[in-house]
């Protein structure tokens, strides 16, 4: 970026720079969570419940940290965790029923 004369809008330029950096970090965190959820669903579908349970706790931790940082809303985090745990419980109950 070219050097600008100091003035009123330099703070806006810095804020825009910070915003891009934060958006990049937040996007990376969301992608990691999304990929872990996909892995979790594959494990549950393959009936590998031990590894799926371990991954579920990892995902819960990641989601909580993302909510704490403000990357995702805390209600979004709670909803994700509830849906994943319900998915896990349903998969386990189907296994025991068969």
Secondary structure, DSSP 8 states (H G I E B T S, - for coil): ------STTHHHHHHHHHHHHHHHHHHHHHHHHHHHHHHHHHHHHTT-HHHHHHHHHHHHHHHHHHHHHTSS-HHHHHHHHHHHHHHHHHHHHHHHH-
